[in-house]
Amino acid sequence: SAFTATDPPSRAPPPSLALAANTNMWRNVTFVGLPCIVGLTAYIFSQAHHHGSEQPAYSYLQIRTKEFPWGKANLFDVLSGKAKSEE
């Protein structure tokens, strides 16, 4: 059915009332949701938790058969000039 001039007007609220209602809804969501999120975060961080066990020292990890070309220091420290000189 096509729209005709004799159809009754829609029952939607005026745009200003719809905007005000939408603004109030999001204000309420913020004022209720934000304290809930902050409280839940504080609760979670206040609980004791473990960080896992220490990784076993596997024999195949970090095998060095010869020194690095830049010495024993960290490469990034060498490049930035922070490396301690080997004496």
Secondary structure, DSSP 8 states (H G I E B T S, - for coil): ----TTS-------HHHHHHHHHHHHHHHHHHHHHHHHHHHHHHHHS-----------TTSS--SS--TT-SS-HHHHHHT------
